[in-house]
Amino acid sequence: MTDDRLPTHLLVGAMLRRANDQGGMGMVLAKGDAQGGGILIVAVEPGGQEALFERAFDLDGKSILRNVAPNDDPTGYWRRRRERDRDLWVIELTVAGVERFIAETIASN
C-alpha cells in the first residue's frame, strides 16, 4: 500500500498561503515532523472565539477534520498536547468561515 498523502509541511504551507490569499492570517505556533506529523489547528473566526481542530484519518485513510476543542482552555490544551507529541504541528488560522476553510483544505489532501 502506498501513502499518497502530502508531507505535513506542504499541507501546512498550503493552509497558510490559502489563508493569506483570502485576506486572513495564519502562523505556525509549533513546528512538528515535516513528513508525517499531526496537525492541530487553532481556528479563530474574525471577531469570534477560538476552536481547536485536528486532522485525523477515517478507516479508509482519508483525511477528516475532528473538533477537539475543550471549552475551558484551548491554549493550555494545545500546549499539553505538544509536550506529549513533539511531532505535532500547531498552527493558528484566522479567516472568515474558518471551519469550512480548514475542512476544504484537509479533505482535498
Buried (B, 14 or more C-beta within 10 A) or exposed (E): EEEEBBBBBEBBBBBBEBBEEEEBBBEBBBBBBEEEBBBBBBBBBEEEEBBBBBBBEEEEEEBEBEEBBEEEEBEEBBEEBBEEBEBBBBBBBBBEEBBEBBBEBBEEB
